[in-house]
Amino acid sequence: MTYVNVVARAGYRRMASELAEAGIAGAILPDLPLDEAGPCGRRRRGRIECVLLAAPTTPDRASQRSARRARAPLRGRAPRGHRRAAELADSALVIARRCRALTDTPVLIGVGVSNPAQAVEACSAADGVVVGSALVRRLLEGEGPPGAAAFVASLRAALDAATD
């Protein structure tokens, strides 16, 4: 995950090639408007997929356009202002269900997932989760790679247990 200006500055093709060489299959560019997704929304050398976004405020028409263009998962995101620390925002589940009705591609929920219970709740409406801030917070608080790995393992264990 990065911002579109980083990719645009490096060049879409160059960035795709470098990501592919590093073993990365997809990129999330949260500030990329759909109307400007042309270079990212098409497969490039290196076969990097661009994860397109839909928010609760995204009109159905725009979400449908994203769903049609998506080769990678379509990511629904809850607005930051509606996120509650202890529980997943209802709007995240709503957008995941809206996206699910529009596409057969996987739907992910991002923003607001910060613990195993939220990951399980999110996956009741989506195919997966994108966890960023909660992971970075652990790193910044000094837990380092072992703490980050333990956190990711706790998410994976909760998701696996919920599907058993």
TALIN-V214212 format. One record per pair of residues at least 24 apart in sequence whose ideal C-beta (glycine too) atoms are under 6 Angstrom apart, sorted by the first residue. I is the first residue (numbers start at 1). J is the second residue. Records with the same first field share a line. If there is no record, write none. Layout:
# TALIN-V214212
I = J, J
This chain:
# TALIN-V214212
1 = 28
3 = 31
4 = 29, 31, 32
12 = 39
13 = 44, 45
16 = 44, 45, 46, 48
17 = 45, 46
19 = 48
20 = 46, 48
26 = 51, 72
34 = 62, 65, 66
41 = 69
51 = 75
53 = 77
54 = 99
56 = 91, 95
63 = 102
64 = 102
67 = 102, 103
70 = 105
73 = 106, 108
74 = 99, 103, 105, 107
75 = 108, 110
76 = 109
77 = 110, 111
78 = 111, 112
83 = 112
88 = 112, 118, 121, 122
93 = 125
96 = 125, 126
97 = 125
116 = 154, 155, 158
119 = 155, 158, 159
120 = 158, 162
